[in-house]
Amino acid sequence: MTPPNESSDRLVVQAAQPTPNNNDAALQRSRQSPLSWKELQSIILSSDLVKLARSPEQQRIYRKGRADIHDNWESIYDYLLCVKFGFEESIAEVSGKKRSRPTFEELQSQWRSGPPSNTQTAMKSRRMVLCLNDYPYYLESGIEHWILWKLGGHVEDEEIERAKLRIVCQCAGVVCDDDGIEMQFLDSFSSGTAPRGECHLNALVHDDSIFLHWVNPPHLKRQVALFEVLLTMPFRIKSLTISVR
């Protein structure tokens, strides 16, 4: 799922989706039944990642997506820089394909030069993006696969913890800033009418890949469970403000 460890001056994107060096095996894997949470636990904890697979239909979509990227983009890295990180698109003179501006080679040169300067491009080259997997594996209902994309370095443990919290917060109108996080809950929660304990969240993490399992959420608002989630998950946050309104 993630590229082999490389020296920091060669690391371009640390990503949970297949990279140009390892996507052949991923293209061959498929399964007929969805992965359960128990199976995911075993796979992630044992690092037996070859068992992660898509359904035949997901594989068809995945193959088409990979082919489209190959046909239209100079490289997978140009695609990631533009689509995931919002870099400007340009056209390569020789191939006529789309590529990022600056290119990933230019970004590598910046990273080798030392700490980024205080410019918009340099700041952007160090950013992280949290989003759902574009080509998810075949997972049982209620399981979500999120990916933390990072440029210019390895994903740190604290960044993973903050990403998990951000996912939870995203489910309920959340305000995030450098000083902390403000949570706004449903009125039913503050009035004591919310069905506590009926819905909860489990999380598995492997490198920059985060699997979440929402237990019993279909008939409930996710906000109902957030308070219990925050109390039980091992977040390391300097400041957390809970506001029940």
C-alpha positions as CSV (number, residue, x, y, z in Angstrom):
1,M,0.0,0.0,0.0
2,T,2.8,2.4,0.7
3,P,6.1,2.7,-1.1
4,P,9.3,1.2,0.3
5,N,11.2,3.4,2.7
6,E,13.4,5.8,0.8
7,S,15.8,8.5,1.8
8,S,14.0,11.8,2.4
9,D,15.4,13.4,-0.7
10,R,13.7,10.8,-2.9
11,L,10.3,10.5,-1.1
12,V,7.7,12.2,-3.3
13,V,4.3,11.0,-2.0
14,Q,3.6,8.7,0.8
15,A,0.3,7.2,-0.1
16,A,-1.9,4.2,0.8
17,Q,-3.0,3.7,-2.8
18,P,-0.8,1.6,-5.2
19,T,2.3,3.4,-6.7
20,P,3.9,2.9,-10.1
21,N,6.2,0.3,-8.5
22,N,3.7,-2.0,-7.0
23,N,0.3,-1.6,-8.8
24,D,0.7,-4.7,-11.0
25,A,-0.1,-7.1,-8.1
26,A,-3.0,-4.9,-6.9
27,L,-4.5,-5.0,-10.4
28,Q,-4.6,-8.8,-10.2
29,R,-6.3,-9.2,-6.9
30,S,-10.1,-9.4,-6.5
31,R,-12.6,-11.2,-4.1
32,Q,-16.2,-12.2,-4.2
33,S,-17.2,-11.4,-0.7
34,P,-16.5,-8.1,1.3
35,L,-13.9,-8.0,4.0
36,S,-15.3,-8.0,7.5
37,W,-13.9,-5.8,10.3
38,K,-12.4,-8.9,12.0
39,E,-10.6,-9.8,8.7
40,L,-9.3,-6.3,8.4
41,Q,-8.0,-6.4,11.9
42,S,-6.1,-9.6,11.1
43,I,-4.7,-8.2,7.8
44,I,-3.5,-4.9,9.2
45,L,-2.1,-6.2,12.5
46,S,-0.1,-8.9,10.6
47,S,0.8,-6.6,7.8
48,D,-0.5,-9.2,5.4
49,L,-1.6,-6.5,2.9
50,V,-1.8,-8.7,-0.1
51,K,-5.2,-9.9,1.2
52,L,-6.6,-6.4,0.7
53,A,-8.6,-6.7,-2.5
54,R,-11.5,-5.2,-4.5
55,S,-14.6,-6.8,-6.0
56,P,-14.6,-7.6,-9.7
57,E,-16.6,-4.4,-10.4
58,Q,-14.3,-2.3,-8.2
59,Q,-11.3,-3.9,-10.1
60,R,-12.9,-2.8,-13.4
61,I,-13.3,0.8,-12.2
62,Y,-9.8,0.7,-10.7
63,R,-8.2,-0.6,-14.0
64,K,-10.0,2.1,-16.0
65,G,-8.9,4.8,-13.6
66,R,-5.3,3.7,-13.8
67,A,-5.5,3.6,-17.6
68,D,-7.0,7.1,-17.7
69,I,-4.2,8.4,-15.5
70,H,-1.5,6.7,-17.7
71,D,-3.1,8.1,-20.9
72,N,-3.6,11.7,-19.7
73,W,-0.9,12.4,-17.2
74,E,2.9,12.6,-17.5
75,S,3.2,10.4,-14.3
76,I,1.2,9.3,-11.4
77,Y,2.9,11.9,-9.3
78,D,1.8,14.7,-11.6
79,Y,-1.7,13.5,-11.2
80,L,-1.5,13.3,-7.4
81,L,0.1,16.8,-7.1
82,C,-2.7,18.4,-9.1
83,V,-5.7,16.3,-8.1
84,K,-4.9,15.7,-4.4
85,F,-2.8,18.8,-3.5
86,G,-4.3,21.4,-5.9
87,F,-1.1,22.2,-7.8
88,E,-1.5,24.0,-11.2
89,E,-1.8,21.9,-14.3
90,S,0.5,22.4,-17.3
91,I,1.2,20.5,-20.5
92,A,4.4,18.5,-21.2
93,E,6.0,19.7,-24.4
94,V,7.1,16.3,-25.7
95,S,4.2,14.0,-24.7
96,G,1.4,16.6,-24.6
97,K,0.2,15.0,-21.4
98,K,-0.8,17.0,-18.3
99,R,1.8,17.5,-15.6
100,S,2.0,19.6,-12.4
101,R,3.6,23.0,-12.0
102,P,6.1,22.8,-10.3
103,T,6.9,19.3,-11.3
104,F,7.6,16.7,-8.7
105,E,11.3,16.7,-9.8
106,E,11.4,20.4,-8.9
107,L,9.8,19.7,-5.6
108,Q,12.4,17.0,-4.9
109,S,15.1,19.6,-5.5
110,Q,13.4,22.0,-3.0
111,W,13.3,19.2,-0.4
112,R,17.0,18.4,-0.9
113,S,17.8,22.1,-0.4
114,G,16.7,22.1,3.2
115,P,13.7,23.7,5.1
116,P,11.1,25.2,2.9
117,S,11.2,29.0,2.4
118,N,8.2,31.1,3.3
119,T,6.6,31.0,-0.1
120,Q,3.2,29.8,-1.2
121,T,4.7,27.0,-3.3
122,A,7.1,25.9,-0.6
123,M,4.4,25.9,2.0
124,K,2.1,23.9,-0.3
125,S,4.8,21.3,-0.9
126,R,4.7,20.3,2.8
127,R,1.0,20.0,3.1
128,M,-1.2,17.0,3.9
129,V,-4.6,16.0,2.5
130,L,-7.1,13.7,4.2
131,C,-9.7,12.0,2.0
132,L,-11.6,8.8,1.3
133,N,-9.8,6.2,-0.9
134,D,-10.7,6.8,-4.6
135,Y,-10.6,3.1,-5.3
136,P,-11.7,1.4,-2.1
137,Y,-11.3,-2.2,-1.3
138,Y,-14.3,-4.5,-1.0
139,L,-15.4,-3.8,2.6
140,E,-18.5,-4.6,4.5
141,S,-21.1,-1.9,4.9
142,G,-20.2,0.6,7.6
143,I,-16.4,0.4,7.0
144,E,-14.7,3.4,5.5
145,H,-11.1,3.6,4.2
146,W,-9.4,7.0,4.6
147,I,-6.0,8.1,3.3
148,L,-3.7,10.7,4.7
149,W,-1.6,12.0,1.8
150,K,1.6,13.9,2.7
151,L,4.3,15.5,0.6
152,G,7.9,16.0,1.6
153,G,8.3,13.5,4.5
154,H,6.9,10.6,6.4
155,V,3.6,10.6,8.2
156,E,4.2,11.0,11.9
157,D,2.1,9.3,14.7
158,E,0.7,12.6,15.9
159,E,-0.4,13.4,12.4
160,I,-2.3,10.1,12.2
161,E,-4.0,10.8,15.5
162,R,-5.0,14.3,14.4
163,A,-6.3,12.8,11.1
164,K,-8.5,10.3,13.0
165,L,-10.0,13.1,15.1
166,R,-10.6,15.2,12.0
167,I,-12.5,12.4,10.4
168,V,-14.7,12.1,13.4
169,C,-15.2,15.8,13.6
170,Q,-16.1,16.1,9.9
171,C,-19.3,14.1,10.6
172,A,-20.8,17.0,12.7
173,G,-20.1,20.6,11.7
174,V,-16.7,21.1,13.3
175,V,-14.6,24.2,13.6
176,C,-10.8,23.4,13.6
177,D,-8.0,25.8,14.3
178,D,-4.5,25.8,15.7
179,D,-5.8,26.4,19.3
180,G,-8.1,23.4,19.5
181,I,-11.3,21.9,18.2
182,E,-14.8,22.9,18.9
183,M,-17.5,20.2,18.8
184,Q,-21.2,21.1,18.2
185,F,-23.7,18.3,19.0
186,L,-27.3,17.7,18.2
187,D,-29.9,19.1,20.7
188,S,-31.1,15.6,21.4
189,F,-27.6,14.8,22.8
190,S,-27.7,17.7,25.3
191,S,-31.2,16.9,26.3
192,G,-30.3,13.3,27.2
193,T,-32.6,11.7,24.6
194,A,-29.8,10.4,22.4
195,P,-29.5,6.6,22.3
196,R,-26.0,6.4,24.0
197,G,-24.0,3.3,23.3
198,E,-26.0,2.3,20.2
199,C,-23.4,3.5,17.8
200,H,-19.6,3.6,18.0
201,L,-16.5,3.8,16.0
202,N,-13.5,1.4,15.7
203,A,-10.2,2.4,13.9
204,L,-7.3,0.6,12.4
205,V,-4.2,2.4,11.2
206,H,-1.4,1.1,8.9
207,D,1.2,3.8,8.0
208,D,-0.9,6.5,6.3
209,S,-4.0,4.3,5.8
210,I,-6.9,4.6,8.2
211,F,-9.8,2.1,8.3
212,L,-12.9,3.2,10.3
213,H,-15.8,1.0,11.3
214,W,-19.1,2.7,12.1
215,V,-21.1,0.2,14.1
216,N,-24.9,0.4,13.8
217,P,-25.1,3.9,12.3
218,P,-27.7,3.7,9.5
219,H,-30.7,4.8,11.6
220,L,-28.8,7.3,13.8
221,K,-27.1,10.6,13.2
222,R,-23.4,10.1,13.6
223,Q,-23.1,13.1,15.8
224,V,-24.9,11.1,18.6
225,A,-21.8,8.9,19.0
226,L,-19.1,11.5,18.8
227,F,-18.8,12.1,22.5
228,E,-18.3,8.5,23.4
229,V,-15.8,8.1,20.5
230,L,-13.7,11.0,21.8
231,L,-13.6,9.5,25.2
232,T,-12.5,6.1,24.1
233,M,-10.1,6.7,21.2
234,P,-6.4,7.5,22.0
235,F,-6.2,11.0,20.7
236,R,-3.2,13.1,21.6
237,I,-4.5,16.6,21.2
238,K,-3.1,19.6,23.1
239,S,-6.4,21.4,23.4
240,L,-10.0,20.1,23.0
241,T,-13.1,22.1,23.7
242,I,-16.5,20.3,23.8
243,S,-19.5,22.6,23.2
244,V,-22.9,21.1,23.6
245,R,-25.6,23.3,22.1
